[in-house]
Amino acid sequence: QVQLVESGGGLVQPGGSLRLSCVASGFTFSNYAMSWYRQAPGKERALVARISVSGRGTNYADSVKGRFTISRDNAKNTVFLQMNSLVPEDTSVYYCNRGWSQSDYWGQGTQVTVSS
């Protein structure tokens, strides 16, 4: 069965950085685009970034452009989200998702808290 396991979240000060990872199993990872979403308390889950099968195509939410970078390692079945210049508004649970468009396959999420 499809499994997505996120890690790398934590508490970080404003201006800091974190690198999230999502390890996939149960499907041929290299055949699928992958995405990162986030959900803050009281808000809907929203797309953060997505990456094509090859990794050469990426797409970002306006709020994270220039600060976040999505990448993938098809040999390790892993998608990454490098987050720099973090601000309190980035505080959310971050989820990875299979596909370029939202699918039903979600991980358990990893909490990112940006606070001084």
RODO-626328 format. One record per residue (C-alpha): residue in three letters; y, x, z. Coordinates in steps of 0.1 Angstrom, whole numbers, padded with zeros to 4 digits, always signed. Example, Ala and Ser with C-alpha at 12.3 -4.5 7.8 and 13.67 -1.06 7.14 Angstrom:
# residues 2
SITE   code       y       x       z
SITE    ALA   -0045   +0123   +0078
SITE    SER   -0011   +0137   +0071
***
This chain:
# residues 116
SITE   code       y       x       z
SITE    GLN   +0000   +0000   +0000
SITE    VAL   +0036   +0010   -0005
SITE    GLN   +0051   +0029   +0024
SITE    LEU   +0086   +0043   +0028
SITE    VAL   +0093   +0064   +0059
SITE    GLU   +0129   +0074   +0066
SITE    SER   +0140   +0101   +0090
SITE    GLY   +0170   +0123   +0098
SITE    GLY   +0194   +0099   +0114
SITE    GLY   +0212   +0105   +0146
SITE    LEU   +0245   +0107   +0164
SITE    VAL   +0272   +0128   +0147
SITE    GLN   +0309   +0134   +0153
SITE    PRO   +0334   +0123   +0127
SITE    GLY   +0336   +0149   +0099
SITE    GLY   +0300   +0159   +0105
SITE    SER   +0270   +0159   +0082
SITE    LEU   +0235   +0145   +0082
SITE    ARG   +0206   +0147   +0057
SITE    LEU   +0183   +0117   +0055
SITE    SER   +0148   +0119   +0040
SITE    CYS   +0125   +0092   +0028
SITE    VAL   +0089   +0100   +0022
SITE    ALA   +0071   +0076   -0001
SITE    SER   +0034   +0069   -0005
SITE    GLY   +0011   +0043   -0020
SITE    PHE   +0026   +0044   -0055
SITE    THR   +0034   +0070   -0082
SITE    PHE   +0067   +0081   -0069
SITE    SER   +0078   +0099   -0101
SITE    ASN   +0076   +0066   -0120
SITE    TYR   +0103   +0049   -0100
SITE    ALA   +0140   +0051   -0094
SITE    MET   +0149   +0051   -0057
SITE    SER   +0178   +0038   -0037
SITE    TRP   +0194   +0041   -0003
SITE    TYR   +0210   +0010   +0014
SITE    ARG   +0227   +0006   +0047
SITE    GLN   +0233   -0023   +0071
SITE    ALA   +0258   -0023   +0099
SITE    PRO   +0257   -0049   +0128
SITE    GLY   +0268   -0083   +0116
SITE    LYS   +0270   -0072   +0080
SITE    GLU   +0248   -0076   +0049
SITE    ARG   +0226   -0048   +0037
SITE    ALA   +0245   -0029   +0010
SITE    LEU   +0237   -0003   -0017
SITE    VAL   +0248   +0032   -0009
SITE    ALA   +0233   +0053   -0037
SITE    ARG   +0205   +0053   -0063
SITE    ILE   +0188   +0078   -0084
SITE    SER   +0168   +0077   -0116
SITE    VAL   +0132   +0087   -0122
SITE    SER   +0143   +0122   -0134
SITE    GLY   +0171   +0126   -0109
SITE    ARG   +0197   +0131   -0136
SITE    GLY   +0211   +0096   -0133
SITE    THR   +0228   +0086   -0100
SITE    ASN   +0251   +0058   -0088
SITE    TYR   +0272   +0055   -0057
SITE    ALA   +0291   +0029   -0037
SITE    ASP   +0328   +0035   -0040
SITE    SER   +0330   +0040   -0002
SITE    VAL   +0307   +0071   -0003
SITE    LYS   +0316   +0087   -0036
SITE    GLY   +0325   +0124   -0032
SITE    ARG   +0309   +0125   +0003
SITE    PHE   +0273   +0115   -0002
SITE    THR   +0247   +0130   -0026
SITE    ILE   +0214   +0115   -0034
SITE    SER   +0186   +0137   -0047
SITE    ARG   +0148   +0137   -0050
SITE    ASP   +0118   +0159   -0050
SITE    ASN   +0090   +0143   -0071
SITE    ALA   +0065   +0170   -0060
SITE    LYS   +0070   +0159   -0024
SITE    ASN   +0074   +0122   -0030
SITE    THR   +0107   +0124   -0012
SITE    VAL   +0143   +0111   -0017
SITE    PHE   +0172   +0125   +0002
SITE    LEU   +0207   +0114   +0011
SITE    GLN   +0231   +0142   +0020
SITE    MET   +0260   +0128   +0039
SITE    ASN   +0291   +0148   +0045
SITE    SER   +0325   +0141   +0059
SITE    LEU   +0311   +0112   +0079
SITE    VAL   +0334   +0086   +0093
SITE    PRO   +0328   +0059   +0120
SITE    GLU   +0325   +0033   +0092
SITE    ASP   +0294   +0050   +0080
SITE    THR   +0276   +0039   +0112
SITE    SER   +0246   +0018   +0101
SITE    VAL   +0209   +0017   +0098
SITE    TYR   +0200   +0034   +0065
SITE    TYR   +0170   +0022   +0045
SITE    CYS   +0154   +0036   +0014
SITE    ASN   +0141   +0012   -0013
SITE    ARG   +0119   +0015   -0043
SITE    GLY   +0136   +0009   -0076
SITE    TRP   +0170   +0010   -0093
SITE    SER   +0175   -0027   -0085
SITE    GLN   +0166   -0039   -0050
SITE    SER   +0129   -0045   -0045
SITE    ASP   +0109   -0059   -0016
SITE    TYR   +0098   -0025   -0005
SITE    TRP   +0117   -0012   +0025
SITE    GLY   +0112   +0015   +0051
SITE    GLN   +0118   +0009   +0088
SITE    GLY   +0152   +0025   +0086
SITE    THR   +0170   +0053   +0104
SITE    GLN   +0200   +0048   +0126
SITE    VAL   +0232   +0068   +0118
SITE    THR   +0259   +0067   +0144
SITE    VAL   +0293   +0084   +0138
SITE    SER   +0313   +0086   +0170
SITE    SER   +0332   +0111   +0190
***
